[in-house]
Amino acid sequence: MVHPHYPIRTDRLALRPITSADADAMLEYKSDPDVVRYVPYDVLDRDGVERRIGSAWGRSVFDAPGDAVCLGVEETATGRLVGDVVLFWHSEKDRSGEVGYIFHPGVRGRGYAGEAVAALLDLGFGGLGLHRIVARINELNEASARVVERLGFRREARTVESIWFKGGWATMLEYALLEQEWVPRSQIPPAR
Ligand SMILES: CC(C)(COP(=O)(O)OP(=O)(O)OC[C@H]1O[C@@H](n2cnc3c(N)ncnc32)[C@H](O)[C@@H]1OP(=O)(O)O)[C@@H](O)C(=O)NCCC(=O)NCCS
C-alpha cells in the first residue's frame, strides 16, 4: 500500500483527499456542460457528485494496480476547492500510470492545472515509483494538451476516430512522460 502524506503543497495549492464536504464546490463545475465536455462522465447533479465522492473519488491510497487516487485541489490563499486531479496506477510490472484533471472555469489561465499536475507527477514518479505516465486527450481539447505539453510530455500518437465518445467519434492524442524525463517540481523555475 502507498499512503501519500497529505496535503501535498505547491506554491499556491494544496492537494488533499476529497470528502463529502466538497460536494457543493465540485457541483459548481461538474454540472457545467462546457467543463465536462471532454471528461468521461456527463454533467452531474448533486446526487451524482455525492455518490462518486462516496466511492471512487474518495480513494486517497494506492492498494494495488488498477487503483486511482483522486485529490481535491485547494487554493491556499482562499481555502476554496478549485478543481480535482486523478492519478491512475495501471500496472505494477510496467510501472505505468495516467493523469487526469478538471478545474473550475473561474480559475482558468492561472497555471493551477499545471501546478497541480506537476505535484501529481512527483507523487507518481516519486511516491509510487512509476516509470511512465500518460495523458489521453481529445484532440479538440487544446487547453488540456497545452497543460501536459508545458510539463514536458511527449506527443506519441494521434489515433483518428479511435473512440466513440458522447455520441460521436473522437480523435485522441496520447502523451507520455518517463521518470528520467521528469524534472521534479522543486527544480522547475516559475512559469512566469
Ligand atoms: C484542461 C484545463 C484544466 C486547463 O486549464 P488552464 O487554466 O488552461 O490550465 P492551467 O491552469 O495550467 O493554466 C495555463 C494557462 O495559464 C497561463 N498562466 C498564467 N499564469 C501562469 C502561471 N503562473 N504558471 C503557468 N501558467 C500560467 C498560461 O500561460 C496558460 O495560458 P494558455 O493556455 O493561454 O497558454 C481546463 O480547461 C479544464 O478544467 N477543462 C475541463 C476539464 C478537462 O477537459 N480536463 C482534461 C481532460 S483530458
The ligand as a MOL file (V3000), in Angstrom:
LIG
                    3D

  0  0  0     0  0            999 V3000
M  V30 BEGIN CTAB
M  V30 COUNTS 48 50 0 0 0
M  V30 BEGIN ATOM
M  V30 1 C -7.8390 21.4850 -19.1040 0
M  V30 2 C -7.8560 22.6040 -18.0890 0
M  V30 3 C -7.5400 22.0520 -16.7130 0
M  V30 4 C -6.8090 23.6550 -18.4890 0
M  V30 5 O -6.9230 24.7920 -17.6590 0
M  V30 6 P -5.9370 26.0260 -17.8780 0
M  V30 7 O -6.3490 27.1150 -16.9810 0
M  V30 8 O -5.8370 26.3190 -19.3520 0
M  V30 9 O -4.5580 25.4070 -17.4480 0
M  V30 10 P -3.5330 25.9720 -16.3950 0
M  V30 11 O -4.2040 26.1440 -15.0960 0
M  V30 12 O -2.3170 25.1160 -16.4190 0
M  V30 13 O -3.2110 27.4050 -16.9730 0
M  V30 14 C -2.4180 27.5250 -18.1000 0
M  V30 15 C -2.6530 28.8950 -18.7040 0
M  V30 16 O -2.4820 29.8710 -17.6880 0
M  V30 17 C -1.4170 30.7690 -18.0580 0
M  V30 18 N -0.7200 31.1200 -16.8040 0
M  V30 19 C -0.9490 32.2450 -16.1180 0
M  V30 20 N -0.1780 32.2590 -15.0430 0
M  V30 21 C 0.5280 31.1150 -15.0160 0
M  V30 22 C 1.4840 30.5640 -14.1320 0
M  V30 23 N 1.8710 31.1850 -13.0120 0
M  V30 24 N 2.0090 29.3440 -14.4200 0
M  V30 25 C 1.6440 28.6940 -15.5410 0
M  V30 26 N 0.7230 29.1690 -16.4280 0
M  V30 27 C 0.1770 30.3690 -16.1580 0
M  V30 28 C -0.5920 30.0110 -19.0560 0
M  V30 29 O 0.1140 30.8760 -19.9120 0
M  V30 30 C -1.6430 29.2200 -19.7880 0
M  V30 31 O -2.3030 30.0010 -20.7520 0
M  V30 32 P -2.5430 29.4260 -22.2270 0
M  V30 33 O -3.3310 28.1500 -22.0750 0
M  V30 34 O -3.2850 30.5310 -22.9070 0
M  V30 35 O -1.1990 29.1610 -22.7950 0
M  V30 36 C -9.2360 23.2860 -18.0330 0
M  V30 37 O -9.5150 23.8300 -19.2800 0
M  V30 38 C -10.3510 22.3370 -17.6180 0
M  V30 39 O -10.6000 22.0930 -16.4450 0
M  V30 40 N -11.0780 21.8090 -18.6280 0
M  V30 41 C -12.2330 20.9420 -18.3710 0
M  V30 42 C -11.8490 19.5550 -17.9200 0
M  V30 43 C -10.9430 18.8730 -18.9190 0
M  V30 44 O -11.1590 18.9520 -20.1180 0
M  V30 45 N -9.9440 18.1800 -18.3730 0
M  V30 46 C -8.9630 17.4830 -19.1870 0
M  V30 47 C -9.4840 16.1920 -19.7120 0
M  V30 48 S -8.2030 15.3760 -20.6540 0
M  V30 END ATOM
M  V30 BEGIN BOND
M  V30 1 1 1 2
M  V30 2 1 2 3
M  V30 3 1 2 4
M  V30 4 1 2 36
M  V30 5 1 4 5
M  V30 6 1 5 6
M  V30 7 2 6 7
M  V30 8 1 6 8
M  V30 9 1 6 9
M  V30 10 1 9 10
M  V30 11 2 10 11
M  V30 12 1 10 12
M  V30 13 1 10 13
M  V30 14 1 13 14
M  V30 15 1 14 15
M  V30 16 1 15 16
M  V30 17 1 15 30
M  V30 18 1 16 17
M  V30 19 1 17 18
M  V30 20 1 17 28
M  V30 21 1 18 19
M  V30 22 1 18 27
M  V30 23 2 19 20
M  V30 24 1 20 21
M  V30 25 1 21 22
M  V30 26 2 21 27
M  V30 27 1 22 23
M  V30 28 2 22 24
M  V30 29 1 24 25
M  V30 30 2 25 26
M  V30 31 1 26 27
M  V30 32 1 28 29
M  V30 33 1 28 30
M  V30 34 1 30 31
M  V30 35 1 31 32
M  V30 36 2 32 33
M  V30 37 1 32 34
M  V30 38 1 32 35
M  V30 39 1 36 37
M  V30 40 1 36 38
M  V30 41 2 38 39
M  V30 42 1 38 40
M  V30 43 1 40 41
M  V30 44 1 41 42
M  V30 45 1 42 43
M  V30 46 2 43 44
M  V30 47 1 43 45
M  V30 48 1 45 46
M  V30 49 1 46 47
M  V30 50 1 47 48
M  V30 END BOND
M  V30 END CTAB
M  END
